[in-house]
């Protein structure tokens, strides 16, 4: 199951009023519970989310200003002063975990500042509960800023990259 599908499922559950949903297949098991503590004794592939943290999708937030998380740190000091930041779209974390810019320490990052990305292109990996989830861009455009350092923890809905849309 892809990160976007998980996000959509969490959005659906938060709007439906359901307290708990369990989905199982041969490859994964997802348990989404509302306002309950995390049960760390469950299977490693279990995802527990609190729908109270859900906000509107990234694409509808072009004109809104989200508060910057305290862990947000620019990863590069590129010459980005000429960019109008009100037109930038944030690629946000769909889950809590550890942010990685590449698939291994020996490989180059998925994207760098100045790279052009298409919607659906992998931009990073977030490790959550020993699972490595490829995070895809929701928008097409140019990477303007990397907001998180490699191998640092990220929160749900935390901006990871700023993209200037095409």
N, C-alpha and C positions, 0 to 999 in steps of 0.2 A: 504494500500500500504506500503510495507516494505522500509526501508531506502536504501537498495541496488537498488531497482527498481527506487526510486526517483533519486539516483545518476546517474544511467544509463540514465534516461530521461534527466537530465541536460546535461550529456555528449553528448547525441544525438542532443539536441537543439543547443548546442554551436558549434557543427560541421556542422549542417545543415544550419545555417545562418538565421533561423527563429527569428523574433523579439519577438513573444509572443505565448504561448500555454496555453489553458485552458482545463482541464480535470475534469469532474464531474461524481460522482456516488451517490448512496444513502448514502454511508458512509463518503465520503470525497469530497473536492473540492480543486484542485491544479491549481494555476495560476503561470506560470513561464514567467517572462518578462526579456528582455535583456536591461541593462543600463537604467533602469527607477527607480525613487524613490519608496520606499515601501509605499503602501497605507494602512494605519492602520485602515481604516474604513471598509475594506472588511470582509468577514466571518472569524471567528476565525481559521478555518482549512486551510486558504490560505497560501501557501508557495511561497515566492518571492525570487528568487535567481539571482545573477549576474553571468552568465557563464564565465566572464573573470577571475574568481577565480578558475576555474576548472583546475586540473592538471591530469597527467596520473594516472591510478589506482595504489593502494598500491603494488600489486604483481609485477609490473614492476619497482618499485623503490628500489629494493634490493641493487643495487650498487650506487645509488645516495644519496647525502646528502642534506636533506632539512634543511633550517634555522629554528632554534628553536624559537617558539613564546615567547614573553616576559612574558606571563602568565604561562608558563610551570614551574611547581614546582614538584620535586619528592615528592611523598606521603609517601615514606618509605625509611629508610636508611639501607636496607638489605645489606648483603655481596655479592654484584654483581660484584666485581672487576675482577673475573676470567673469565667473559663472554666477548667474542670478539664482541664488539658492531657493527662491520661492517656486521655481519651476522644476526643482529636483524631486524625484520620487525615491523613497527609501525601500530597499529590499530588506524585509524584516524577518527575524527568526520565528519560525512556526512552532518552536518548542524550546524548552529549557535544556541546556547541555553545554558541551565544550565545542567552541568554534575552531575549525581548521581551514586554512586557505588552500591546502593541497591534500591529495589522497595519502601522501607519505612524506616524511622529511626530505627524501631524496628527489622528489618530483617538484616541478615549478607550480606556483599557485594556479588555480583554475582561471582567475581573472586578476588583472592589474589595473591601476589607474590609467585611463586612456583607452582601454580595450572596449570594443563594441560587443554588446551582448544582445542576443535575441531572446524573446520570451520562451521559457522552457530550457534554457541553457544552464547547466550546473555552474554555480558561482562559488560554492563552498561546501563543506561537510560539517554537520553538527553531530557529535557523539552524544547519545542519550542512552543510558543503561546498557552500555557495551554494544550498542547498535550504531552503525555509522550511516547517517541519513544524508543523502545528497540534496542540497537545497538549490532550487531552480529559480531563476529570475522570473518575475511576473510581468516585467516590462522589457521592451526593446529600447536600446539606447547606448550611451557611453558611460562607463564607470568613471565617476568624478572623485569620489572619496571612499576609502576603506575606513570604517568607523571602529573596528574591533581588532585588537592585536591577536596574532595567531596563538592557539592553544590557551585561550582564556574563556572563562565561563560566560554564557549569555543567558538572558532571560527570555521568556515568551514575549513576542511582539517587539523585541529590541531591534532598532535599526542596525543593519550590518554594513550596507553599502548605500551610497547615494548615486543615483543614475539620472543622467540628463536624457529625457526621452527624445527619440528621433522625430 
